[in-house]
Amino acid sequence: MIRSELIQKIADANPHLYQRDVERIVGTIFEEITSAMADGDRVELRGFGAFSVKKRDQRVGRNPRTGESVEVDEKHVPFFKTGKRLRDRLNGH
């Protein structure tokens, strides 16, 4: 499902809301999650999962084309851990 499909599904389920309002709501939710993660916070949606940021230390990698050693800088990457309810639903419980 892509963002526009999510917006359409929510708009269809809530005919009392205008499409532009649903777009603004979805955009605001994504923006708040992104902002919280950029600040280093964890975002937990009960039953769905938790978004957090993990730090990857600096390391020496290899260029796959040449085999040459390359320094890879420290970086922060997004991480998602599924909630119990989502995990159970995916596994047919």
N, C-alpha and C positions, 0 to 999 in steps of 0.2 A: 504494500500500500504506500502510495506517495502522498505528500502533503495535500495536494488538491483533492485527492480521493477522500482523505480524512475529513477535510473541510466539508465536502459534499455530503458525506455520510452523517456528520453531525447536523448539518443544515436540514437534511431530509428528516432526521429524527426529531428535530425541533422546529416545526414550521412557524412558530411564533417569533423566531429570530431571523433577522435579515442575513443574507449571505455575507455581506461586508462585515457585519458584527461578528459572525463566526470566524471569518478570516482574521479579524483583529484579536479575538480571544486566543485562537491557536497560535498566532504570531507572538502574542504576549507571553503565553506559557513557555514556548520555545526560547524566547529571549530571556526570561527569568531563569530558566534552567542553565542556559549558556552563561549568563552573568554570574550566577552563584558558583558555577564550576570555575570560571575565570578568576574568581576571588579565592579559590581553593576550598570552597564549601562542598559538602555532600548534599545531594538532593534525593530524598527518599519518597517514593510513591507507594504507600502500603499496598501489598498484594500484587504489585507490578514489578517493582525492583528499585534499585538504587544506582544513581549516577555519581561517580567520583572521579578524581584525578589521581593518576599514579605517576610517580617520578621514575624515569629511566636514567640511570647513571651514564656518565660518559664511558665510552668503550672503544675498542679497536675492532673495526669491521673489515670486510674484504670486498673489493670491487669484483662483482661476479664476472665481468667481462675480461678483466686483466689479471685478477688474482692479487692485485696490489693491496697492501694494508692501507686503511683509511681511518682517520679519527672521526668518530661519530659523537657529536656534542650531546650533553645532557639535555633531556627534553621531558615535557609533561604530556601525557596522553590520556584521553578520556577512557573510562572503564565503566562497564555496566554489569551489575550483578542482579540476576533475576530474583524476584520474590517467590515465596513458597507457593502462593496461589497460582501464579503464572506457570511455574515449573510443574505443578501438579496437573494443570489443565493441558499442558503440552504433552504430558505423559499419560493422558487418558484417565485421570482420576477424578 
